[in-house]
Amino acid sequence: MRYAIIYVSADDEADTIKKLTALNYVKQVVPSKLNELVKEVQGKDPTELDEKFEEDFND
């Protein structure tokens, strides 16, 4: 497998994706979902997350 990880500014994301998908040798462009994951976890009680993990793990 050949792949590349490219870090770009959020302001340039849409333009960069458009340019990459226009290249004939680029098969797929997958943007990161890290910001969505961080927002989902922010503000949650860490002990609550630990309890849910233990429940899922012990089942």
C-alpha positions, 0 to 999 in steps of 0.5 A: 500500500502506498499512502501519504498523510498531509497536514494542512490548515483548516482554511485550506482543507477544501481547496487541497482536497479538490486539487488532490482528487483532480490528480489522476494518480490519487485514488482516494482522499480521506479527511481526518475526523480528529476535530469531531472526536475531540469535540465529542469527548470534551466536556465529558466526565473522565470517570464516566468514560472509565465506567462505560469502558469497564462495563463494555469490557466486562460484558 
